[in-house]
């Protein structure tokens, strides 16, 4: 799978998972990751995930997916 398609898949998956967290509102830091993935900036999305891990780790559904696919 090429980089663009991989970033788009990650973005789509995160958008779906966001609806299951924080009463359907998701997390703003994950919204930021989605924005970078939509622009094909995987490395920057990874940096956001690393920097915001303290927030993300409180939501096991998102944390497991991000840990497995981005970090």
QUIVENGI-V232764 format. One record per helix or strand of 3 or more residues. SS is the DSSP state (alpha for helix, beta for strand). FROM is the first residue (numbers start at 0). LEN is the number of residues. If there is no record, write none. Layout:
# QUIVENGI-V232764
((SS	FROM	LEN) (SS	FROM	LEN))
This chain:
# QUIVENGI-V232764
((alpha	2	16) (alpha	21	3) (alpha	27	11) (alpha	41	10) (alpha	52	4) (alpha	59	10))
